[in-house]
Amino acid sequence: MSNTDARLHLHGGHDHAPGDEPVSGHEIAEGLLVYIVGLFLAALITAVAFFLVGTDLVWRPSIPVALLVLAVAQMGVHLVFFLHITTGPDNSNNVLALAFGVLIVALIMIGSLWIMANMNQNMTPMHM
């Protein structure tokens, strides 16, 4: 039996990285429960959005505002339940990485809109 086979046999057939701590079945169940709750909330928010648009329950001019509120709630659910962005002290790197990503996307979008808005001035006249 090779060294790799012996390690796999000791860990129940699962490959582990050096420094990994063993995880109990209870911790796995808690982690899975978090994902299931997040999935349920995300599906519920999506269903509510489709329901609001398809019915006359909400005053028609206020539907975009309601959809915006539901979109922000959907982003919050994804950040908390799937990306695990919390207010804990050990989570500051994740928050900074998220903020940097948002900054880069905003710069690209604003720059693209600025270029497209001023593109008409740089075009040569079509009719001479």
C-alpha positions, 0 to 999 in steps of 0.5 A: 500500500502506498503512502497516499493509499494509507492516508486515504484509508485513514481518512475514510477515503476522503482526501484532506489538505494538511492542516484540515480539521475533522468536521463532525456530521453535526457541523455539516448538517448546520452548514447545509441548513444555512444553505437550505434556508437561503435557498428557500428565502431566495425562491420566496423573494423571487416568487413574490416579485413575479406575483407582484408583477402578475397581479393588481395587488400593488398600485401599478406605478409603485411596482418598480419601487417594490421590485427594487426593494425585493432586489436589495433583499435578494442581494442581502440573502445572497450575501449572508446565506451564500457568500457568508458576508457577516459583521464578524471581525474575521470577515473584514477581508471578505467585505473589502474584497466585495467592496473592491469588486463593486468599485471595479464594476462601477468604474467599468460601467461609468467609464463605458457610459461616459465613452458612449455618451461622448462618442457622437462628438468623435464621429466623422460626419456621414454627409459631406 
